[in-house]
Amino acid sequence: MSNSTSPILIITGMHRSGTSLTASLLQSGGVDLGKDFNPSMESKVKEYFEDLAVVRFHENVLKAHHLPPEGWVHLEKITQIPEPYLTQAKEIIASKRDTTKGMTGWKDPRGTLFLDFWQSQLPEAQFIFLYRAPWEVVDSLYRRGDPIFTNSPQLALDFWLNYNAALINFYDRYPDKSLLLNIDRIINDPTVLSRAIAQKFRFNLSVQSEIYNSSLFQTDISHPLRCYLFQQFFPEASQLYQELQTRCEFCHSQHELSDLPMDRNWLLQDWLQMRVRQKQQQKIQQELSEKNARITELEELIKAMESSKFWKMRQFWMQLKQRFPFLNR
């Protein structure tokens, strides 16, 4: 990494949009994102690369406004920071401005709600925004199983709209300080990140692309049928996604969603796959029921044996043989 100054990088974007992957690549390139990371709650992910001091600041401010600390809100930004937490923010800033650390920064999806605040407090900061197709984010949130979406599944899309509208709003006001990237570009070629940073921010770092684990991203949901259905039933999300695509500075192709080829057979194929999965699930449930029934039978058999006179005599005889080895002759 070579740079005459040490910029502070703020990495953010909607949850499940690849901010952790991006943060891990930046850290591999020498960016100090903190030492005390927020622990991951997922088996496949070792850590989220979220500086706990930053996460706690964001969570505390959200709770002070009686909002969920996870950042599930319909606001594009938090405008008022209660006085007690300004001291906390100043401590974070002092730590990140420590020149002995070289290039520093942090990553937290909640930071999307605090962009104007951090811009006012850290005018030297540069922002890396990640976005992902709405159908992929919604699918990822459903698979993760956050309780908030169980009874209100539409909230997943509402929050995607809110977060990405906030990114566009900030990007349009501070284009020179903002880098907007589609996570798919980084997934396909992790070195895109370092090239995009060099082109936009004029400093170099070398990321270790081999640390990327492809199993962490499920992109099979990007079937053209899902894209088409999203366009038909959620036009506001499709429109916002297209706005993100037109601003993406390192996207070589800008396909309109309406240009996607549509084949009615895809609908039948999806239907078939759904029924196949249901049949497989029913078979597994039947096998499980049969195994449970067999276990119950064996437990009853063991109880009957243990209560029989013959079993008790056999147990007594085995104990005698242990106490008097000569009986084994």
C-alpha positions as YAML, in Angstrom:
chain: A
units: angstrom
residues:
- id: 1
  name: MET
  ca: [0.00, 0.00, 0.00]
- id: 2
  name: SER
  ca: [1.37, 3.42, -0.90]
- id: 3
  name: ASN
  ca: [-0.23, 6.76, -0.09]
- id: 4
  name: SER
  ca: [1.06, 10.23, 0.85]
- id: 5
  name: THR
  ca: [-1.82, 10.76, 3.27]
- id: 6
  name: SER
  ca: [-3.79, 8.28, 5.33]
- id: 7
  name: PRO
  ca: [-7.46, 8.50, 4.40]
- id: 8
  name: ILE
  ca: [-10.15, 7.10, 6.62]
- id: 9
  name: LEU
  ca: [-12.40, 4.65, 4.78]
- id: 10
  name: ILE
  ca: [-16.02, 4.16, 5.79]
- id: 11
  name: ILE
  ca: [-17.53, 0.98, 4.31]
- id: 12
  name: THR
  ca: [-21.28, 0.61, 4.43]
- id: 13
  name: GLY
  ca: [-24.42, -0.42, 2.60]
- id: 14
  name: MET
  ca: [-27.59, -2.38, 3.19]
- id: 15
  name: HIS
  ca: [-27.27, -5.50, 5.34]
- id: 16
  name: ARG
  ca: [-26.44, -8.67, 3.34]
- id: 17
  name: SER
  ca: [-24.88, -6.62, 0.54]
- id: 18
  name: GLY
  ca: [-21.27, -7.76, 0.82]
- id: 19
  name: THR
  ca: [-19.87, -5.21, 3.25]
- id: 20
  name: SER
  ca: [-18.15, -7.94, 5.29]
- id: 21
  name: LEU
  ca: [-16.46, -9.39, 2.21]
- id: 22
  name: THR
  ca: [-15.32, -5.94, 1.14]
- id: 23
  name: ALA
  ca: [-14.03, -5.16, 4.62]
- id: 24
  name: SER
  ca: [-12.07, -8.42, 4.75]
- id: 25
  name: LEU
  ca: [-10.42, -7.60, 1.41]
- id: 26
  name: LEU
  ca: [-9.53, -4.09, 2.55]
- id: 27
  name: GLN
  ca: [-8.03, -5.41, 5.76]
- id: 28
  name: SER
  ca: [-5.96, -7.88, 3.73]
- id: 29
  name: GLY
  ca: [-4.64, -4.85, 1.85]
- id: 30
  name: GLY
  ca: [-3.45, -3.20, 5.04]
- id: 31
  name: VAL
  ca: [-6.41, -1.08, 6.11]
- id: 32
  name: ASP
  ca: [-6.74, -1.01, 9.92]
- id: 33
  name: LEU
  ca: [-10.45, -1.60, 10.58]
- id: 34
  name: GLY
  ca: [-10.03, -2.06, 14.33]
- id: 35
  name: LYS
  ca: [-8.94, -4.83, 16.67]
- id: 36
  name: ASP
  ca: [-12.07, -5.62, 18.68]
- id: 37
  name: PHE
  ca: [-14.54, -6.96, 16.12]
- id: 38
  name: ASN
  ca: [-18.22, -7.66, 16.54]
- id: 39
  name: PRO
  ca: [-18.49, -11.49, 16.71]
- id: 40
  name: SER
  ca: [-20.33, -13.28, 13.93]
- id: 41
  name: MET
  ca: [-23.56, -15.13, 14.68]
- id: 42
  name: GLU
  ca: [-23.25, -17.29, 11.56]
- id: 43
  name: SER
  ca: [-21.41, -20.60, 11.38]
- id: 44
  name: LYS
  ca: [-19.84, -19.90, 7.98]
- id: 45
  name: VAL
  ca: [-18.57, -16.43, 8.91]
- id: 46
  name: LYS
  ca: [-15.73, -16.01, 11.41]
- id: 47
  name: GLU
  ca: [-16.29, -12.29, 11.92]
- id: 48
  name: TYR
  ca: [-18.12, -9.32, 10.43]
- id: 49
  name: PHE
  ca: [-15.06, -7.00, 10.55]
- id: 50
  name: GLU
  ca: [-17.14, -4.47, 12.50]
- id: 51
  name: ASP
  ca: [-15.27, -2.32, 15.03]
- id: 52
  name: LEU
  ca: [-17.23, -2.81, 18.26]
- id: 53
  name: ALA
  ca: [-16.73, 0.81, 19.32]
- id: 54
  name: VAL
  ca: [-18.38, 2.03, 16.11]
- id: 55
  name: VAL
  ca: [-21.17, -0.55, 16.27]
- id: 56
  name: ARG
  ca: [-21.97, 0.33, 19.88]
- id: 57
  name: PHE
  ca: [-22.04, 4.03, 19.04]
- id: 58
  name: HIS
  ca: [-24.52, 3.45, 16.22]
- id: 59
  name: GLU
  ca: [-26.62, 1.11, 18.36]
- id: 60
  name: ASN
  ca: [-26.68, 3.48, 21.33]
- id: 61
  name: VAL
  ca: [-27.80, 6.43, 19.23]
- id: 62
  name: LEU
  ca: [-30.52, 4.34, 17.58]
- id: 63
  name: LYS
  ca: [-31.76, 3.15, 20.98]
- id: 64
  name: ALA
  ca: [-31.71, 6.73, 22.26]
- id: 65
  name: HIS
  ca: [-34.16, 7.53, 19.45]
- id: 66
  name: HIS
  ca: [-36.27, 4.48, 20.44]
- id: 67
  name: LEU
  ca: [-35.27, 2.71, 17.24]
- id: 68
  name: PRO
  ca: [-34.12, -0.92, 16.77]
- id: 69
  name: PRO
  ca: [-30.34, -1.16, 17.34]
- id: 70
  name: GLU
  ca: [-30.05, -3.41, 14.26]
- id: 71
  name: GLY
  ca: [-30.90, -0.38, 12.13]
- id: 72
  name: TRP
  ca: [-34.26, -1.65, 10.88]
- id: 73
  name: VAL
  ca: [-35.75, 1.80, 10.35]
- id: 74
  name: HIS
  ca: [-37.65, 3.73, 7.70]
- id: 75
  name: LEU
  ca: [-35.46, 6.82, 8.10]
- id: 76
  name: GLU
  ca: [-32.79, 7.64, 5.53]
- id: 77
  name: LYS
  ca: [-30.59, 9.27, 8.15]
- id: 78
  name: ILE
  ca: [-30.23, 10.07, 11.82]
- id: 79
  name: THR
  ca: [-29.97, 13.84, 12.14]
- id: 80
  name: GLN
  ca: [-29.72, 14.32, 15.91]
- id: 81
  name: ILE
  ca: [-26.93, 12.81, 18.00]
- id: 82
  name: PRO
  ca: [-27.63, 13.07, 21.75]
- id: 83
  name: GLU
  ca: [-24.90, 14.95, 23.60]
- id: 84
  name: PRO
  ca: [-23.66, 12.00, 25.71]
- id: 85
  name: TYR
  ca: [-22.76, 10.07, 22.55]
- id: 86
  name: LEU
  ca: [-20.81, 12.88, 20.91]
- id: 87
  name: THR
  ca: [-17.94, 12.14, 23.30]
- id: 88
  name: GLN
  ca: [-18.06, 8.51, 22.19]
- id: 89
  name: ALA
  ca: [-17.87, 9.63, 18.56]
- id: 90
  name: LYS
  ca: [-14.90, 11.89, 19.27]
- id: 91
  name: GLU
  ca: [-13.01, 8.98, 20.83]
- id: 92
  name: ILE
  ca: [-13.64, 6.91, 17.70]
- id: 93
  name: ILE
  ca: [-12.43, 9.75, 15.49]
- id: 94
  name: ALA
  ca: [-9.27, 10.24, 17.56]
- id: 95
  name: SER
  ca: [-8.49, 6.53, 17.27]
- id: 96
  name: LYS
  ca: [-9.03, 6.48, 13.51]
- id: 97
  name: ARG
  ca: [-6.89, 9.61, 13.04]
- id: 98
  name: ASP
  ca: [-3.95, 7.94, 14.80]
- id: 99
  name: THR
  ca: [-1.25, 8.30, 12.12]
- id: 100
  name: THR
  ca: [0.78, 5.41, 13.57]
- id: 101
  name: LYS
  ca: [-1.89, 3.01, 12.28]
- id: 102
  name: GLY
  ca: [-1.54, 4.02, 8.64]
- id: 103
  name: MET
  ca: [-4.78, 3.77, 6.69]
- id: 104
  name: THR
  ca: [-7.76, 3.24, 8.96]
- id: 105
  name: GLY
  ca: [-11.51, 2.91, 8.69]
- id: 106
  name: TRP
  ca: [-14.50, 0.90, 9.73]
- id: 107
  name: LYS
  ca: [-17.40, -1.10, 8.37]
- id: 108
  name: ASP
  ca: [-20.98, -1.17, 9.64]
- id: 109
  name: PRO
  ca: [-24.22, -1.35, 7.62]
- id: 110
  name: ARG
  ca: [-25.87, 0.89, 10.23]
- id: 111
  name: GLY
  ca: [-23.44, 3.58, 9.14]
- id: 112
  name: THR
  ca: [-25.69, 4.19, 6.13]
- id: 113
  name: LEU
  ca: [-28.01, 6.03, 8.53]
- id: 114
  name: PHE
  ca: [-25.17, 8.23, 9.84]
- id: 115
  name: LEU
  ca: [-23.49, 9.35, 6.61]
- id: 116
  name: ASP
  ca: [-24.10, 13.08, 7.06]
- id: 117
  name: PHE
  ca: [-22.95, 12.94, 10.67]
- id: 118
  name: TRP
  ca: [-19.66, 11.26, 9.83]
- id: 119
  name: GLN
  ca: [-19.12, 13.57, 6.87]
- id: 120
  name: SER
  ca: [-19.45, 16.58, 9.19]
- id: 121
  name: GLN
  ca: [-17.15, 15.08, 11.83]
- id: 122
  name: LEU
  ca: [-14.63, 13.49, 9.44]
- id: 123
  name: PRO
  ca: [-14.34, 15.70, 6.36]
- id: 124
  name: GLU
  ca: [-11.29, 13.72, 5.23]
- id: 125
  name: ALA
  ca: [-13.24, 10.43, 5.17]
- id: 126
  name: GLN
  ca: [-13.88, 8.59, 1.95]
- id: 127
  name: PHE
  ca: [-16.87, 6.32, 1.55]
- id: 128
  name: ILE
  ca: [-17.17, 2.91, -0.09]
- id: 129
  name: PHE
  ca: [-20.78, 1.94, -0.72]
- id: 130
  name: LEU
  ca: [-21.84, -1.62, -1.55]
- id: 131
  name: TYR
  ca: [-25.15, -2.60, -3.05]
- id: 132
  name: ARG
  ca: [-26.74, -5.85, -4.13]
- id: 133
  name: ALA
  ca: [-29.83, -6.74, -6.17]
- id: 134
  name: PRO
  ca: [-32.99, -6.42, -4.05]
- id: 135
  name: TRP
  ca: [-34.15, -9.99, -4.71]
- id: 136
  name: GLU
  ca: [-30.81, -11.34, -3.50]
- id: 137
  name: VAL
  ca: [-30.85, -9.24, -0.32]
- id: 138
  name: VAL
  ca: [-34.44, -10.18, 0.47]
- id: 139
  name: ASP
  ca: [-33.67, -13.86, -0.09]
- id: 140
  name: SER
  ca: [-30.57, -13.64, 2.11]
- id: 141
  name: LEU
  ca: [-32.50, -11.99, 4.94]
- id: 142
  name: TYR
  ca: [-35.21, -14.64, 4.77]
- id: 143
  name: ARG
  ca: [-32.60, -17.42, 4.87]
- id: 144
  name: ARG
  ca: [-30.91, -15.81, 7.87]
- id: 145
  name: GLY
  ca: [-34.24, -15.89, 9.68]
- id: 146
  name: ASP
  ca: [-34.40, -12.50, 11.42]
- id: 147
  name: PRO
  ca: [-37.59, -12.57, 13.58]
- id: 148
  name: ILE
  ca: [-38.69, -9.13, 12.39]
- id: 149
  name: PHE
  ca: [-39.44, -10.51, 8.92]
- id: 150
  name: THR
  ca: [-41.44, -13.53, 10.06]
- id: 151
  name: ASN
  ca: [-44.72, -11.65, 10.38]
- id: 152
  name: SER
  ca: [-43.82, -8.72, 8.12]
- id: 153
  name: PRO
  ca: [-41.85, -10.08, 5.15]
- id: 154
  name: GLN
  ca: [-42.36, -6.86, 3.18]
- id: 155
  name: LEU
  ca: [-40.07, -5.04, 5.63]
- id: 156
  name: ALA
  ca: [-37.03, -6.69, 4.04]
- id: 157
  name: LEU
  ca: [-37.72, -4.84, 0.80]
- id: 158
  name: ASP
  ca: [-38.71, -1.64, 2.62]
- id: 159
  name: PHE
  ca: [-35.34, -1.53, 4.36]
- id: 160
  name: TRP
  ca: [-33.49, -2.29, 1.12]
- id: 161
  name: LEU
  ca: [-35.24, 0.70, -0.46]
- id: 162
  name: ASN
  ca: [-34.48, 2.92, 2.51]
- id: 163
  name: TYR
  ca: [-30.80, 2.09, 2.80]
- id: 164
  name: ASN
  ca: [-30.03, 2.32, -0.90]
- id: 165
  name: ALA
  ca: [-31.97, 5.57, -1.30]
- id: 166
  name: ALA
  ca: [-29.73, 6.96, 1.45]
- id: 167
  name: LEU
  ca: [-26.63, 5.84, -0.47]
- id: 168
  name: ILE
  ca: [-27.80, 7.53, -3.66]
- id: 169
  name: ASN
  ca: [-28.71, 10.71, -1.80]
- id: 170
  name: PHE
  ca: [-25.24, 10.99, -0.28]
- id: 171
  name: TYR
  ca: [-23.45, 9.88, -3.43]
- id: 172
  name: ASP
  ca: [-25.12, 12.56, -5.53]
- id: 173
  name: ARG
  ca: [-24.07, 15.26, -3.05]
- id: 174
  name: TYR
  ca: [-20.51, 14.00, -2.53]
- id: 175
  name: PRO
  ca: [-19.54, 12.14, -5.73]
- id: 176
  name: ASP
  ca: [-15.82, 12.83, -5.30]
- id: 177
  name: LYS
  ca: [-15.78, 11.21, -1.87]
- id: 178
  name: SER
  ca: [-17.99, 8.23, -2.66]
- id: 179
  name: LEU
  ca: [-17.29, 4.97, -4.45]
- id: 180
  name: LEU
  ca: [-20.39, 2.95, -5.34]
- id: 181
  name: LEU
  ca: [-19.87, -0.72, -6.23]
- id: 182
  name: ASN
  ca: [-22.10, -3.67, -7.03]
- id: 183
  name: ILE
  ca: [-20.91, -6.57, -4.89]
- id: 184
  name: ASP
  ca: [-21.32, -8.90, -7.87]
- id: 185
  name: ARG
  ca: [-18.34, -7.18, -9.53]
- id: 186
  name: ILE
  ca: [-16.17, -7.91, -6.49]
- id: 187
  name: ILE
  ca: [-17.43, -11.49, -6.23]
- id: 188
  name: ASN
  ca: [-16.52, -12.13, -9.85]
- id: 189
  name: ASP
  ca: [-13.13, -10.43, -9.52]
- id: 190
  name: PRO
  ca: [-11.98, -9.28, -6.04]
- id: 191
  name: THR
  ca: [-9.15, -7.21, -7.57]
- id: 192
  name: VAL
  ca: [-11.84, -4.87, -8.93]
- id: 193
  name: LEU
  ca: [-11.93, -3.33, -5.46]
- id: 194
  name: SER
  ca: [-8.30, -2.19, -5.46]
- id: 195
  name: ARG
  ca: [-8.54, -0.97, -9.06]
- id: 196
  name: ALA
  ca: [-11.70, 1.01, -8.34]
- id: 197
  name: ILE
  ca: [-10.12, 2.61, -5.26]
- id: 198
  name: ALA
  ca: [-7.01, 3.55, -7.23]
- id: 199
  name: GLN
  ca: [-9.12, 5.09, -9.98]
- id: 200
  name: LYS
  ca: [-11.46, 7.01, -7.68]
- id: 201
  name: PHE
  ca: [-9.42, 7.91, -4.62]
- id: 202
  name: ARG
  ca: [-5.91, 7.92, -6.14]
- id: 203
  name: PHE
  ca: [-4.18, 5.63, -3.68]
- id: 204
  name: ASN
  ca: [-3.05, 2.06, -4.05]
- id: 205
  name: LEU
  ca: [-3.51, -1.07, -1.99]
- id: 206
  name: SER
  ca: [-3.15, -4.72, -2.86]
- id: 207
  name: VAL
  ca: [-5.97, -6.98, -1.67]
- id: 208
  name: GLN
  ca: [-5.54, -10.72, -1.20]
- id: 209
  name: SER
  ca: [-8.25, -12.12, -3.44]
- id: 210
  name: GLU
  ca: [-7.63, -15.70, -2.26]
- id: 211
  name: ILE
  ca: [-9.32, -14.97, 1.08]
- id: 212
  name: TYR
  ca: [-12.70, -14.75, -0.66]
- id: 213
  name: ASN
  ca: [-14.96, -17.70, 0.17]
- id: 214
  name: SER
  ca: [-17.51, -18.19, -2.62]
- id: 215
  name: SER
  ca: [-19.74, -20.37, -0.41]
- id: 216
  name: LEU
  ca: [-20.74, -17.29, 1.59]
- id: 217
  name: PHE
  ca: [-22.74, -15.87, -1.33]
- id: 218
  name: GLN
  ca: [-25.74, -17.61, -2.84]
- id: 219
  name: THR
  ca: [-26.51, -15.98, -6.15]
- id: 220
  name: ASP
  ca: [-28.73, -18.65, -7.68]
- id: 221
  name: ILE
  ca: [-31.69, -16.43, -6.79]
- id: 222
  name: SER
  ca: [-30.56, -14.13, -9.64]
- id: 223
  name: HIS
  ca: [-32.51, -16.26, -12.10]
- id: 224
  name: PRO
  ca: [-34.08, -14.04, -14.79]
- id: 225
  name: LEU
  ca: [-37.53, -15.10, -13.61]
- id: 226
  name: ARG
  ca: [-36.94, -13.55, -10.17]
- id: 227
  name: CYS
  ca: [-35.70, -10.37, -11.81]
- id: 228
  name: TYR
  ca: [-38.77, -10.28, -14.02]
- id: 229
  name: LEU
  ca: [-41.17, -10.89, -11.14]
- id: 230
  name: PHE
  ca: [-39.50, -8.16, -9.09]
- id: 231
  name: GLN
  ca: [-39.89, -5.76, -11.98]
- id: 232
  name: GLN
  ca: [-43.58, -6.60, -12.33]
- id: 233
  name: PHE
  ca: [-44.60, -6.51, -8.67]
- id: 234
  name: PHE
  ca: [-42.01, -4.18, -7.08]
- id: 235
  name: PRO
  ca: [-41.32, -1.52, -9.72]
- id: 236
  name: GLU
  ca: [-40.01, 0.97, -7.14]
- id: 237
  name: ALA
  ca: [-37.25, -1.48, -6.16]
- id: 238
  name: SER
  ca: [-36.42, -2.22, -9.79]
- id: 239
  name: GLN
  ca: [-36.20, 1.50, -10.53]
- id: 240
  name: LEU
  ca: [-33.94, 2.19, -7.57]
- id: 241
  name: TYR
  ca: [-31.72, -0.75, -8.49]
- id: 242
  name: GLN
  ca: [-31.38, 0.66, -11.99]
- id: 243
  name: GLU
  ca: [-30.40, 4.04, -10.50]
- id: 244
  name: LEU
  ca: [-27.68, 2.31, -8.51]
- id: 245
  name: GLN
  ca: [-26.50, 0.52, -11.64]
- id: 246
  name: THR
  ca: [-26.19, 3.77, -13.60]
- id: 247
  name: ARG
  ca: [-24.03, 5.25, -10.83]
- id: 248
  name: CYS
  ca: [-21.82, 2.20, -10.40]
- id: 249
  name: GLU
  ca: [-18.42, 3.45, -11.53]
- id: 250
  name: PHE
  ca: [-16.84, 0.11, -12.24]
- id: 251
  name: CYS
  ca: [-19.70, -1.75, -13.90]
- id: 252
  name: HIS
  ca: [-18.84, -2.51, -17.52]
- id: 253
  name: SER
  ca: [-22.37, -3.38, -18.62]
- id: 254
  name: GLN
  ca: [-25.52, -1.52, -17.69]
- id: 255
  name: HIS
  ca: [-28.34, -3.85, -18.70]
- id: 256
  name: GLU
  ca: [-31.88, -2.65, -18.19]
- id: 257
  name: LEU
  ca: [-33.99, -5.13, -16.28]
- id: 258
  name: SER
  ca: [-36.59, -4.78, -19.01]
- id: 259
  name: ASP
  ca: [-34.03, -6.09, -21.51]
- id: 260
  name: LEU
  ca: [-33.85, -9.48, -19.79]
- id: 261
  name: PRO
  ca: [-35.07, -12.28, -22.05]
- id: 262
  name: MET
  ca: [-38.23, -13.86, -20.69]
- id: 263
  name: ASP
  ca: [-39.20, -17.46, -21.32]
- id: 264
  name: ARG
  ca: [-42.52, -18.73, -19.99]
- id: 265
  name: ASN
  ca: [-40.92, -22.15, -19.49]
- id: 266
  name: TRP
  ca: [-38.93, -20.65, -16.60]
- id: 267
  name: LEU
  ca: [-42.16, -20.33, -14.64]
- id: 268
  name: LEU
  ca: [-42.96, -24.00, -15.20]
- id: 269
  name: GLN
  ca: [-39.38, -24.97, -14.32]
- id: 270
  name: ASP
  ca: [-39.60, -23.06, -11.04]
- id: 271
  name: TRP
  ca: [-42.94, -24.67, -10.33]
- id: 272
  name: LEU
  ca: [-41.47, -28.11, -10.97]
- id: 273
  name: GLN
  ca: [-38.44, -27.46, -8.76]
- id: 274
  name: MET
  ca: [-40.68, -26.29, -5.93]
- id: 275
  name: ARG
  ca: [-42.73, -29.50, -6.12]
- id: 276
  name: VAL
  ca: [-39.59, -31.64, -6.31]
- id: 277
  name: ARG
  ca: [-38.25, -29.98, -3.15]
- id: 278
  name: GLN
  ca: [-41.58, -30.49, -1.41]
- id: 279
  name: LYS
  ca: [-41.55, -34.19, -2.32]
- id: 280
  name: GLN
  ca: [-37.98, -34.54, -1.06]
- id: 281
  name: GLN
  ca: [-38.95, -32.86, 2.19]
- id: 282
  name: GLN
  ca: [-41.96, -35.14, 2.62]
- id: 283
  name: LYS
  ca: [-39.73, -38.18, 2.06]
- id: 284
  name: ILE
  ca: [-37.25, -36.98, 4.66]
- id: 285
  name: GLN
  ca: [-40.05, -36.35, 7.15]
- id: 286
  name: GLN
  ca: [-41.47, -39.83, 6.53]
- id: 287
  name: GLU
  ca: [-38.06, -41.46, 7.06]
- id: 288
  name: LEU
  ca: [-37.59, -39.44, 10.23]
- id: 289
  name: SER
  ca: [-41.00, -40.53, 11.54]
- id: 290
  name: GLU
  ca: [-40.16, -44.18, 10.82]
- id: 291
  name: LYS
  ca: [-36.83, -43.87, 12.64]
- id: 292
  name: ASN
  ca: [-38.50, -42.21, 15.63]
- id: 293
  name: ALA
  ca: [-41.08, -45.00, 15.74]
- id: 294
  name: ARG
  ca: [-38.29, -47.61, 15.70]
- id: 295
  name: ILE
  ca: [-36.47, -45.78, 18.50]
- id: 296
  name: THR
  ca: [-39.66, -45.82, 20.58]
- id: 297
  name: GLU
  ca: [-40.02, -49.58, 20.01]
- id: 298
  name: LEU
  ca: [-36.43, -50.20, 21.10]
- id: 299
  name: GLU
  ca: [-36.87, -48.07, 24.21]
- id: 300
  name: GLU
  ca: [-39.96, -50.09, 25.17]
- id: 301
  name: LEU
  ca: [-38.07, -53.33, 24.54]
- id: 302
  name: ILE
  ca: [-35.20, -52.21, 26.76]
- id: 303
  name: LYS
  ca: [-37.62, -51.28, 29.54]
- id: 304
  name: ALA
  ca: [-39.28, -54.71, 29.30]
- id: 305
  name: MET
  ca: [-35.93, -56.49, 29.41]
- id: 306
  name: GLU
  ca: [-34.71, -54.47, 32.38]
- id: 307
  name: SER
  ca: [-37.89, -55.29, 34.33]
- id: 308
  name: SER
  ca: [-37.75, -59.06, 33.65]
- id: 309
  name: LYS
  ca: [-36.43, -61.55, 36.21]
- id: 310
  name: PHE
  ca: [-34.04, -63.08, 33.69]
- id: 311
  name: TRP
  ca: [-32.47, -59.67, 32.98]
- id: 312
  name: LYS
  ca: [-32.07, -58.94, 36.68]
- id: 313
  name: MET
  ca: [-30.46, -62.35, 37.26]
- id: 314
  name: ARG
  ca: [-28.11, -61.78, 34.34]
- id: 315
  name: GLN
  ca: [-27.10, -58.37, 35.69]
- id: 316
  name: PHE
  ca: [-26.48, -59.89, 39.13]
- id: 317
  name: TRP
  ca: [-24.35, -62.67, 37.60]
- id: 318
  name: MET
  ca: [-22.25, -60.12, 35.66]
- id: 319
  name: GLN
  ca: [-21.62, -58.18, 38.85]
- id: 320
  name: LEU
  ca: [-20.52, -61.34, 40.64]
- id: 321
  name: LYS
  ca: [-18.07, -62.17, 37.85]
- id: 322
  name: GLN
  ca: [-16.56, -58.71, 38.16]
- id: 323
  name: ARG
  ca: [-16.13, -59.07, 41.92]
- id: 324
  name: PHE
  ca: [-14.90, -62.70, 41.75]
- id: 325
  name: PRO
  ca: [-12.72, -63.17, 38.64]
- id: 326
  name: PHE
  ca: [-12.33, -66.92, 39.28]
- id: 327
  name: LEU
  ca: [-15.95, -67.35, 38.12]
- id: 328
  name: ASN
  ca: [-14.77, -66.50, 34.61]
- id: 329
  name: ARG
  ca: [-12.72, -69.71, 34.38]
...
